[in-house]
């Protein structure tokens, strides 16, 4: 049974580390720019959008072009946040995907 106790302690330690990483990710702000800087998106490492900035001159462009550029910026920001999160969690779990039920 000593092996089970050790495994449980390791799982608890990993869970605390994961909580610390989650807190760090919520404070990590990633910035993405699209359309030559016409659209800027800020998102945190947990995938929560923080801010959008659109150059007023860019809004004079064709609406479809503005929509496509905005969508591209949002998609890139979401991808960047996901990659950042996966990388941080991978460092905690050692790339093993964590324990079932903990992630």
PATI-210622 format. One record per atom (N, C-alpha, C, O): residue number from 0; residue in three letters; x, y, z. Coordinates in steps of 0.05 Angstrom, whole numbers, plus 32768, in hexadecimal, padded with zeros to 4 digits. Layout:
 gumar rose    x    y    z
   NUM  Ala    X    Y    Z
...
//
This chain:
 gumar rose    x    y    z
     0  Unk 8010 7FE8 8000
     0  Unk 8000 8000 8000
     0  Unk 8011 8019 8000
     0  Unk 8007 802F 7FFA
     1  Unk 802A 8017 8007
     1  Unk 803C 802E 8008
     1  Unk 803D 803B 7FEC
     1  Unk 8040 8053 7FEA
     2  Unk 803C 802A 7FD7
     2  Unk 803E 8035 7FBC
     2  Unk 8026 8046 7FB5
     2  Unk 8028 805A 7FA6
     3  Unk 800E 803E 7FBF
     3  Unk 7FF6 804D 7FB9
     3  Unk 7FF7 8068 7FC7
     3  Unk 7FEF 807D 7FBC
     4  Unk 8001 8069 7FE0
     4  Unk 8004 8082 7FEF
     4  Unk 8017 8095 7FE0
     4  Unk 8012 80AD 7FDF
     5  Unk 802D 808A 7FD6
     5  Unk 8040 809B 7FC8
     5  Unk 8034 80A6 7FAE
     5  Unk 8038 80BD 7FA7
     6  Unk 8025 8095 7FA0
     6  Unk 8017 809D 7F88
     6  Unk 8003 80B3 7F8D
     6  Unk 8001 80C6 7F7E
     7  Unk 7FF4 80B1 7FA3
     7  Unk 7FE1 80C5 7FAB
     7  Unk 7FEE 80DF 7FB1
     7  Unk 7FE5 80F5 7FA9
     8  Unk 8005 80DE 7FC0
     8  Unk 8014 80F7 7FC6
     8  Unk 801E 8104 7FAC
     8  Unk 801D 811D 7FA9
     9  Unk 8027 80F4 7F99
     9  Unk 8031 80FF 7F7F
     9  Unk 8019 810C 7F70
     9  Unk 801D 8122 7F64
    10  Unk 8002 80FF 7F71
    10  Unk 7FEA 810B 7F63
    10  Unk 7FE2 8125 7F70
    10  Unk 7FDB 8138 7F62
    11  Unk 7FE3 8126 7F8B
    11  Unk 7FDC 813F 7F99
    11  Unk 7FF0 8155 7F92
    11  Unk 7FE9 816C 7F8E
    12  Unk 800A 814E 7F91
    12  Unk 801E 8162 7F8A
    12  Unk 801A 816C 7F6E
    12  Unk 801C 8184 7F68
    13  Unk 8014 815A 7F5B
    13  Unk 800F 8161 7F3F
    13  Unk 7FF6 8174 7F3E
    13  Unk 7FF6 8187 7F2E
    14  Unk 7FE2 816E 7F4D
    14  Unk 7FCA 817E 7F4C
    14  Unk 7FD0 819A 7F56
    14  Unk 7FC6 81AE 7F4A
    15  Unk 7FE0 819D 7F6B
    15  Unk 7FE8 81B8 7F75
    15  Unk 7FF8 81C6 7F60
    15  Unk 7FF4 81DF 7F5C
    16  Unk 800A 81B8 7F52
    16  Unk 801A 81C5 7F3D
    16  Unk 8008 81CE 7F26
    16  Unk 800C 81E3 7F1B
    17  Unk 7FF4 81BD 7F20
    17  Unk 7FE1 81C4 7F0A
    17  Unk 7FD1 81DD 7F11
    17  Unk 7FCC 81EE 7F00
    18  Unk 7FC9 81DF 7F2A
    18  Unk 7FBA 81F7 7F34
    18  Unk 7FCC 8210 7F31
    18  Unk 7FC2 8225 7F2A
    19  Unk 7FE5 820D 7F38
    19  Unk 7FF8 8224 7F36
    19  Unk 7FFB 822C 7F19
    19  Unk 7FFC 8244 7F13
    20  Unk 7FFD 8218 7F07
    20  Unk 8000 821E 7EEB
    20  Unk 7FE7 822C 7EE0
    20  Unk 7FE9 823F 7ED1
    21  Unk 7FD0 8222 7EE9
    21  Unk 7FB6 822F 7EE0
    21  Unk 7FB5 824C 7EE9
    21  Unk 7FAD 825D 7ED9
    22  Unk 7FBE 8252 7F01
    22  Unk 7FBE 826E 7F0B
    22  Unk 7FD2 827E 7EFA
    22  Unk 7FCC 8295 7EF3
    23  Unk 7FE9 8273 7EF4
    23  Unk 7FFC 8281 7EE3
    23  Unk 7FF1 8286 7EC7
    23  Unk 7FF5 829C 7EBC
    24  Unk 7FE4 8272 7EBC
    24  Unk 7FD8 8275 7EA1
    24  Unk 7FC3 828B 7EA1
    24  Unk 7FC0 829A 7E8D
    25  Unk 7FB4 828E 7EB6
    25  Unk 7F9F 82A3 7EB7
    25  Unk 7FAB 82BF 7EB7
    25  Unk 7F9E 82D2 7EB0
    26  Unk 7FC4 82C1 7EC0
    26  Unk 7FD2 82DA 7EC1
    26  Unk 7FE4 82DF 7EA9
    26  Unk 7FEF 82F5 7EA6
    27  Unk 7FE7 82CB 7E98
    27  Unk 7FF8 82CE 7E80
    27  Unk 7FE7 82D9 7E6A
    27  Unk 7FD3 82CD 7E61
    28  Unk 7FEE 82F0 7E60
    28  Unk 7FE0 82FD 7E4A
    28  Unk 7FEF 82FA 7E30
    28  Unk 8006 8301 7E2E
    29  Unk 7FE1 82EE 7E1C
    29  Unk 7FED 82EA 7E02
    29  Unk 7FE0 82FE 7DEF
    29  Unk 7FC8 8304 7DF1
    30  Unk 7FF0 8309 7DDD
    30  Unk 7FE6 831C 7DCA
    30  Unk 7FE9 8312 7DAD
    30  Unk 7FFE 8307 7DA6
    31  Unk 7FD4 8315 7D9D
    31  Unk 7FD4 830D 7D82
    31  Unk 7FCC 8325 7D71
    31  Unk 7FB9 8333 7D78
    32  Unk 7FD9 8328 7D5B
    32  Unk 7FD3 833E 7D48
    32  Unk 7FCC 8333 7D2D
    32  Unk 7FD8 831F 7D24
    33  Unk 7FB9 833F 7D20
    33  Unk 7FB1 8336 7D05
    33  Unk 7FAC 834E 7CF3
    33  Unk 7FA8 8364 7CFD
    34  Unk 7FAC 8349 7CD9
    34  Unk 7FA6 835F 7CC7
    34  Unk 7FBB 8375 7CC8
    34  Unk 7FB5 838D 7CC5
    35  Unk 7FD4 836D 7CCB
    35  Unk 7FEA 8381 7CCC
    35  Unk 7FE8 8393 7CE4
    35  Unk 7FF1 83AA 7CE3
    36  Unk 7FDD 8389 7CFA
    36  Unk 7FDB 8398 7D12
    36  Unk 7FC0 83A7 7D15
    36  Unk 7FBC 83B5 7D29
    37  Unk 7FAE 83A2 7D02
    37  Unk 7F94 83B0 7D03
    37  Unk 7F83 83A4 7D19
    37  Unk 7F71 83B3 7D24
    38  Unk 7F87 838B 7D20
    38  Unk 7F78 837E 7D36
    38  Unk 7F8B 8372 7D49
    38  Unk 7F9D 8363 7D42
    39  Unk 7F87 8378 7D63
    39  Unk 7F98 836D 7D78
    39  Unk 7F85 835F 7D8C
    39  Unk 7F71 836A 7D94
    40  Unk 7F8D 8347 7D94
    40  Unk 7F7D 8337 7DA7
    40  Unk 7F8F 8330 7DBE
    40  Unk 7FA6 8328 7DBA
    41  Unk 7F84 8333 7DD6
    41  Unk 7F92 832A 7DEE
    41  Unk 7F82 8313 7DFA
    41  Unk 7F6A 8315 7DFD
    42  Unk 7F90 82FD 7E01
    42  Unk 7F83 82E6 7E0D
    42  Unk 7F96 82DB 7E23
    42  Unk 7FAE 82DD 7E20
    43  Unk 7F8A 82D0 7E38
    43  Unk 7F9C 82C5 7E4C
    43  Unk 7FA2 82A8 7E46
    43  Unk 7F97 829C 7E33
    44  Unk 7FB4 829C 7E55
    44  Unk 7FBD 8281 7E50
    44  Unk 7FA7 826C 7E55
    44  Unk 7FAB 8255 7E4D
    45  Unk 7F91 8274 7E61
    45  Unk 7F7B 8261 7E64
    45  Unk 7F66 8264 7E4E
    45  Unk 7F51 8257 7E4F
    46  Unk 7F6B 8275 7E3B
    46  Unk 7F59 8278 7E24
    46  Unk 7F43 828C 7E29
    46  Unk 7F2F 828D 7E1A
    47  Unk 7F45 829D 7E3D
    47  Unk 7F31 82B2 7E42
    47  Unk 7F3A 82CB 7E34
    47  Unk 7F50 82D6 7E3A
    48  Unk 7F29 82D6 7E23
    48  Unk 7F30 82EE 7E14
    48  Unk 7F30 8306 7E27
    48  Unk 7F1E 8308 7E38
    49  Unk 7F44 8317 7E25
    49  Unk 7F47 832D 7E37
    49  Unk 7F41 8348 7E29
    49  Unk 7F36 835A 7E36
    50  Unk 7F47 834B 7E0F
    50  Unk 7F43 8364 7E02
    50  Unk 7F45 8361 7DE3
    50  Unk 7F54 834F 7DD9
    51  Unk 7F37 8372 7DD5
    51  Unk 7F39 8374 7DB8
    51  Unk 7F3F 8391 7DB2
    51  Unk 7F34 83A3 7DBF
    52  Unk 7F4F 8396 7D9E
    52  Unk 7F54 83B2 7D95
    52  Unk 7F53 83B1 7D77
    52  Unk 7F61 83A2 7D6A
    53  Unk 7F42 83C2 7D6C
    53  Unk 7F40 83C4 7D4F
    53  Unk 7F46 83E0 7D46
    53  Unk 7F3A 83F3 7D51
    54  Unk 7F58 83E3 7D33
    54  Unk 7F5E 83FD 7D28
    54  Unk 7F45 8408 7D1A
    54  Unk 7F3B 83FB 7D08
    55  Unk 7F3C 8420 7D22
    55  Unk 7F24 842C 7D15
    55  Unk 7F26 842E 7CF7
    55  Unk 7F12 842B 7CE9
    56  Unk 7F3E 8432 7CEC
    56  Unk 7F41 8434 7CCF
    56  Unk 7F3C 8419 7CC2
    56  Unk 7F32 8418 7CAB
    57  Unk 7F42 8403 7CD0
    57  Unk 7F3D 83E9 7CC5
    57  Unk 7F1F 83E3 7CC2
    57  Unk 7F17 83D4 7CB0
    58  Unk 7F0F 83EF 7CD3
    58  Unk 7EF2 83EB 7CD1
    58  Unk 7EE6 83F7 7CB8
    58  Unk 7ECF 83F2 7CB2
    59  Unk 7EF5 8407 7CAA
    59  Unk 7EEB 8413 7C91
    59  Unk 7EEE 8400 7C7A
    59  Unk 7EE4 8405 7C64
    60  Unk 7EFC 83EA 7C7F
    60  Unk 7F00 83D5 7C6A
    60  Unk 7EE5 83C6 7C66
    60  Unk 7ED2 83CA 7C74
    61  Unk 7EE5 83B5 7C52
    61  Unk 7ECF 83A4 7C4C
    61  Unk 7EC7 8393 7C65
    61  Unk 7ED9 8387 7C71
    62  Unk 7EAE 8392 7C6C
    62  Unk 7EA5 8384 7C84
    62  Unk 7EAE 8367 7C84
    62  Unk 7EB6 835D 7C99
    63  Unk 7EAC 8359 7C6E
    63  Unk 7EB4 833D 7C6C
    63  Unk 7ED1 8339 7C73
    63  Unk 7ED9 8327 7C80
    64  Unk 7EE2 834C 7C68
    64  Unk 7EFF 834B 7C6D
    64  Unk 7F04 834F 7C8B
    64  Unk 7F15 8342 7C97
    65  Unk 7EF7 8362 7C97
    65  Unk 7EFA 8368 7CB4
    65  Unk 7EF2 834F 7CC4
    65  Unk 7F00 8348 7CD7
    66  Unk 7EDB 8343 7CBD
    66  Unk 7ED2 832B 7CCB
    66  Unk 7EE6 8314 7CC9
    66  Unk 7EEC 8307 7CDD
    67  Unk 7EF1 830F 7CB1
    67  Unk 7F04 82FA 7CAD
    67  Unk 7F1D 82FF 7CBD
    67  Unk 7F29 82EC 7CC9
    68  Unk 7F27 8317 7CBD
    68  Unk 7F3F 831E 7CCB
    68  Unk 7F3B 831B 7CEA
    68  Unk 7F4C 8311 7CF8
    69  Unk 7F24 8324 7CF3
    69  Unk 7F1E 8321 7D10
    69  Unk 7F1C 8304 7D18
    69  Unk 7F27 82FC 7D2C
    70  Unk 7F0F 82F4 7D07
    70  Unk 7F0C 82D7 7D0C
    70  Unk 7F28 82CA 7D0D
    70  Unk 7F2E 82BA 7D1F
    71  Unk 7F39 82D2 7CFA
    71  Unk 7F54 82C6 7CFA
    71  Unk 7F64 82CE 7D13
    71  Unk 7F72 82BD 7D1E
    72  Unk 7F61 82E6 7D1D
    72  Unk 7F6E 82EF 7D35
    72  Unk 7F64 82DF 7D4D
    72  Unk 7F74 82D7 7D5E
    73  Unk 7F4A 82DC 7D4F
    73  Unk 7F3E 82CD 7D66
    73  Unk 7F47 82B0 7D65
    73  Unk 7F4E 82A5 7D7A
    74  Unk 7F47 82A4 7D4E
    74  Unk 7F50 8288 7D4B
    74  Unk 7F6D 8284 7D53
    74  Unk 7F74 8272 7D61
    75  Unk 7F7E 8297 7D49
    75  Unk 7F9A 8295 7D50
    75  Unk 7F9F 8299 7D6E
    75  Unk 7FB0 828B 7D79
    76  Unk 7F90 82AC 7D7A
    76  Unk 7F93 82B0 7D97
    76  Unk 7F8B 8297 7DA6
    76  Unk 7F98 828F 7DB9
    77  Unk 7F74 828B 7D9F
    77  Unk 7F6B 8273 7DAC
    77  Unk 7F7F 825C 7DAA
    77  Unk 7F84 824E 7DBD
    78  Unk 7F8A 8259 7D92
    78  Unk 7F9E 8244 7D8E
    78  Unk 7FB7 8249 7D9E
    78  Unk 7FC2 8237 7DAA
    79  Unk 7FC0 8262 7D9F
    79  Unk 7FD8 8269 7DAF
    79  Unk 7FD3 8264 7DCD
    79  Unk 7FE5 825A 7DDA
    80  Unk 7FBB 826B 7DD7
    80  Unk 7FB5 8266 7DF3
    80  Unk 7FB4 8248 7DF9
    80  Unk 7FBE 823F 7E0E
    81  Unk 7FA9 8239 7DE7
    81  Unk 7FA7 821C 7DEA
    81  Unk 7FC3 820F 7DEB
    81  Unk 7FC9 81FF 7DFC
    82  Unk 7FD4 8218 7DD9
    82  Unk 7FEF 820D 7DD8
    82  Unk 7FFF 8215 7DF1
    82  Unk 800E 8204 7DFC
    83  Unk 7FFB 822D 7DFA
    83  Unk 8009 8236 7E13
    83  Unk 8000 8226 7E2B
    83  Unk 8010 821E 7E3B
    84  Unk 7FE6 8221 7E2D
    84  Unk 7FDB 8211 7E42
    84  Unk 7FE5 81F5 7E41
    84  Unk 7FED 81EA 7E56
    85  Unk 7FE4 81E8 7E2A
    85  Unk 7FED 81CD 7E27
    85  Unk 800A 81CA 7E2E
    85  Unk 8013 81B6 7E3A
    86  Unk 801A 81DD 7E25
    86  Unk 8037 81DD 7E2B
    86  Unk 803C 81DF 7E49
    86  Unk 804C 81D0 7E54
    87  Unk 802E 81F1 7E57
    87  Unk 8031 81F4 7E73
    87  Unk 8028 81DB 7E83
    87  Unk 8035 81D3 7E95
    88  Unk 8011 81D0 7E7B
    88  Unk 8007 81B8 7E88
    88  Unk 8019 81A0 7E82
    88  Unk 801D 818F 7E94
    89  Unk 8024 819F 7E6A
    89  Unk 8036 8189 7E63
    89  Unk 804F 8189 7E75
    89  Unk 805A 8174 7E7B
    90  Unk 8058 81A1 7E7C
    90  Unk 806F 81A3 7E8E
    90  Unk 8069 8198 7EA9
    90  Unk 807A 818C 7EB6
    91  Unk 8050 819B 7EB2
    91  Unk 8048 8190 7ECD
    91  Unk 8044 8172 7ECC
    91  Unk 804D 8164 7EDE
    92  Unk 8037 8169 7EB7
    92  Unk 8030 814C 7EB5
    92  Unk 8046 813C 7EA9
    92  Unk 8045 8123 7EA8
    93  Unk 805B 8149 7EA0
    93  Unk 8071 813A 7E93
    93  Unk 8069 812D 7E79
    93  Unk 8076 811A 7E70
    94  Unk 8055 8139 7E6C
    94  Unk 804C 812F 7E52
    94  Unk 803C 8116 7E53
    94  Unk 8037 8109 7E3F
    95  Unk 8035 810D 7E6C
    95  Unk 8026 80F3 7E6E
    95  Unk 8008 80F7 7E6E
    95  Unk 7FF9 80E4 7E70
    96  Unk 7FFF 8110 7E6B
    96  Unk 7FE2 8115 7E6A
    96  Unk 7FD5 8116 7E85
    96  Unk 7FBC 8118 7E86
    97  Unk 7FE4 8115 7E9A
    97  Unk 7FD8 8116 7EB5
    97  Unk 7FCB 80FC 7EBD
    97  Unk 7FCE 80E8 7EB0
    98  Unk 7FBE 80FC 7ED3
    98  Unk 7FB0 80E5 7EDE
    98  Unk 7F93 80E7 7ED6
    98  Unk 7F87 80FD 7ED6
    99  Unk 7F86 80D1 7ECF
    99  Unk 7F69 80D2 7EC9
    99  Unk 7F5A 80DF 7EE0
    99  Unk 7F5E 80D8 7EF8
   100  Unk 7F48 80F1 7ED9
   100  Unk 7F38 80FE 7EEE
   100  Unk 7F44 8118 7EF9
   100  Unk 7F36 8128 7F05
   101  Unk 7F5E 811C 7EF4
   101  Unk 7F6A 8135 7EFD
   101  Unk 7F6C 814A 7EE7
   101  Unk 7F6E 8161 7EED
   102  Unk 7F6B 8141 7ECE
   102  Unk 7F6D 8154 7EB8
   102  Unk 7F55 8151 7EA6
   102  Unk 7F53 815F 7E93
//
